[in-house]
Amino acid sequence: MSLTPKPCAHLQAVGDLKQPRAHACDECVKTGSRWVHLRTCQTCGTTLCCDSSPNQHASKHARTMDHPVVISAEPGERWLWCYPDEQFARY
């Protein structure tokens, strides 16, 4: 018996991972804002700030653009997150 749930369809659909192009939130750079941690969208490749950041650009992007999965863009972290299904997976 497995205690780990089967990954959601969004996580299963991710192919080659889109890695961050820079260690910066694309939207915060435009406005001169600060961020805490970064996430890279696996649909379009943009890197945006996490929900601990003041502007929460990554989750806003996921909702408005219907881009469900991000990876952590933090050095040494190797995980994915699906916003609609609130599911986490390591890679």
C-alpha positions in Angstrom: 0.0 0.0 0.0 1.3 3.5 -0.9 0.7 6.4 1.3 1.8 8.9 -1.4 -1.1 10.1 -3.5 -0.9 9.7 -7.3 0.3 13.1 -8.8 -2.5 15.2 -10.3 -2.9 15.4 -14.1 -1.2 18.8 -14.2 2.0 17.5 -12.6 1.9 14.4 -14.7 1.7 16.5 -17.9 4.9 18.4 -17.2 7.6 17.3 -19.6 11.1 18.9 -19.7 11.3 21.4 -16.9 11.6 25.1 -17.7 14.5 26.4 -15.6 14.7 30.1 -14.4 16.5 32.4 -16.8 17.5 34.8 -14.0 17.2 34.8 -10.2 14.6 37.6 -10.1 10.8 38.1 -10.2 10.0 39.3 -13.7 7.1 41.5 -12.4 8.9 42.8 -9.2 11.8 44.0 -11.4 9.4 46.1 -13.4 8.0 47.8 -10.3 11.0 47.9 -8.1 9.4 45.6 -5.6 11.1 42.9 -3.5 10.5 39.2 -3.3 11.1 36.4 -0.8 11.3 33.2 -3.0 10.9 32.6 -6.7 8.9 30.1 -8.7 9.2 29.3 -12.5 6.0 28.7 -14.4 6.1 25.4 -16.3 3.7 26.6 -19.0 5.5 29.8 -20.1 8.8 29.9 -18.2 8.4 33.2 -16.5 9.9 33.4 -13.0 7.8 35.2 -10.4 7.6 35.6 -6.6 6.0 33.2 -4.1 3.0 33.7 -1.8 5.4 34.8 1.0 6.3 37.8 -1.1 4.3 41.0 -0.8 3.0 40.8 -4.4 2.4 37.0 -4.8 3.0 37.2 -8.5 3.4 33.5 -9.1 0.0 32.5 -7.8 -1.7 35.5 -9.4 -0.2 34.4 -12.7 -1.3 30.8 -12.2 -4.9 31.9 -11.7 -5.2 34.6 -14.4 -3.3 32.7 -17.1 -4.5 29.2 -16.2 -0.9 28.0 -15.9 -1.1 25.5 -13.1 2.4 24.2 -12.3 5.5 25.9 -11.0 8.9 24.7 -9.9 11.0 26.3 -7.2 13.5 28.7 -8.7 15.5 28.6 -5.5 19.0 27.1 -5.7 19.1 23.6 -4.3 15.3 23.1 -4.3 13.9 20.5 -6.6 10.1 20.4 -6.4 7.0 21.2 -8.3 3.7 22.7 -7.1 0.3 22.5 -8.7 -1.9 25.5 -7.7 -5.4 24.2 -8.6 -4.9 20.8 -7.0 -2.6 22.1 -4.2 -0.2 19.2 -4.8 3.6 19.0 -4.3 6.1 16.7 -6.0 9.8 16.3 -5.8 12.0 15.8 -8.9 
